[in-house]
Amino acid sequence: MSTRTALLVIDCQNVFEEMIASVAVPNIKKLHNHFKAASSPIMYTQHGHTKEELTPPYKNQLVPRGSSDWELLPELKTLAEQYPKAQKNTYDAFINTDLALLLEDREIERVVVCGVMTDCCCDTTARSAFNRGYETWLVSDACGSANKTQHQAGLRGFGFAFGETPTTAEAIKMLEEDVH
């Protein structure tokens, strides 16, 4: 696996637990462990707002920074401790964060995206990565959304023109073979 591939774990926070706990979290752990074993970069994001930002246009994402809802899921929090975390307040993890600089400093060429919500922050960040010149994968069974329809819509939209949507097993196999 190339060290020029980074794993982006998007917004795996308590507020979204119901959306990803049963299927996505075990697969996120598999991806995390695979990247860690290969000494490849791993980065986490947390979506939240300061007190001043808890107003429109952020009407559906009012997670106050520092609240229990804002915290990473317990099963991922320990894994994430030693890795960079981008604190974001928009759906795109590149906006108002140091994510672009972190990827540039590590000479990353490919990003593998997982987390929550498939059709919102994961898709928006993955599309942004594509638009910045990164080969981008959105791992289908390591993401979750409010419901299956939204999840599938996010994957279809992304897969149509922006990048691959492999399963965790397929992604790991492709990484081991370093398929581009």
N, C-alpha and C positions, 0 to 999 in steps of 0.2 A: 504494500500500500504506500502510496506517495505521501510524504510529509507536507506536500503542497495542497493537501485536502484537509478542510476544517469541518468539524461538526458544529452546527448552530442549534442549540436547544432553546426553543422559543417558549417563554412564558409558562413554564410548568409550575404554576402557583396554586395555592389552596383554593382560590376563587374558581378555578377551572377543574377541580378534582373530578367531578362527576363526568366530565367530557373525555377524560383520558385515562382514568385509573385502571380499568380492567384490561384493556388491550394495549394501549400506546405506551404506558409506563414500563412494562416489562421489555418492550422492544427498544425504548429509549435507553434503558439500562444496557441492553445488548450492544447497541451502537456505541454508547459511552465506553463500555469496557473494551470494545474492539479498537476504538480510536486511542484509548489510553495504552493498551498493549502495544500499539504501533508507534507510540510517542508522537501521535499526530495532534494538532491543536483542537481543543474543545472550548467552546464559548457558550455561555448561558445568557439569557435575557430575562428581565423582569419588567412587566408593564405596570406603571403606577403613576399617580399624580400627586403633586404638592397640593397643599390646601388652596393655594391661589388658582390652581388649574381645575378644581372640581366644579367647573361650570361648562355650559355648552361652548364648543362643539363636542365635547367629550361625553355626551349624555349616556352612552351605553358602556363606557369603560371607566367608571368612577371607582377605581381601586386606590385608596389612599396609600401612599408610600409609608412603609413602617407598620401597616396594619397586619393582622393575622392573615387576611385574604391575600395580601401582597407577598407573603413569605413563600419560598419554594416548597413544593411538596416534601414531606418528611423523607420519603423514600429516595428522593433525588438530592436533597439538601446537603447531605454528607458528601455525595459524589461531586457536587458542584463547588465545594469549599475551596479547592486549590486552583480553580479556573477563573478566567476573567468573566465578569458579569457586566453586561451593558444595561444600564438603567434607562428605560425608554418611556416616552409618554405619547407615542404615536404608534400606528400599526406597523410602520416600517422601522426595523431595528437599526437602519443606517442613519435615520434622521435624529439629530440632537444627541448622538452617542459617539463613542470612539471606535465603533465596530470597523469602519472602513480602514482606519489607521492600524488597528490590530491585525486585520487581514493583510494589508499592504506590508507591514513590518515583517510578517511571516512568509511573504512571497506566495500567498495562497492563490491557487488557480481554480480550485473546485470547492464548492460548499455543499454540504449535505445538511438539509434542514429537516427538523422534526419538532414536535411540540403541539401547541394549541394556539389558536384555532386554525384548522386547516385552511378554511376559506377566508380568513381575515389576516391575522398577524403572520402566520407561516407563509401563506401565499404572497402577501404583500412584500415581505422580506425576501422571499425567494425570487420574485419577479425583479425586485430592486437589485439583487445580486446579479441576476442575468443581465439587466440593463447596464450594470457596471463592468461587464465583461467576464464574469465568472461562469464556468460550467456549473450548473445548479441541479441538484436532485431534491425532490420533496418526497420523503419516505412515507409511503401510503399507510402502512400499519403502525407507524410511530408518530402519528398525528391524530388529533381528534377535534371534533366540533360539537356544536349544540345538538346536532342530530345527523343521521346518516345521509340525508339528502344534501345538507350543506357540505358535509365532508366530501362526498362524491363530486359535488359541483366544483369545489375548490381544486380537487385533483384533476378533474377533466379540463377545467380552464387552464391550469398551469401546464399540464401535459400536452395540451394542444400546440403550444408554440414556445414554451419557455425552458423546458427541461424534462428530465426523466422522473418517473413516479414509481420507483421500484418498491417492493416489500423490503423489510429488514433483511431477510435471508438473501434476497437478490442483491441488495446493496452491499452486504458483506462479501458476497461472492465476487461482485464486480470490483470491489476495492481490493480484494486479495489478488485478483487477476490484473488489477490496475487498468481496467477498461475505461477508455475515455469516450 
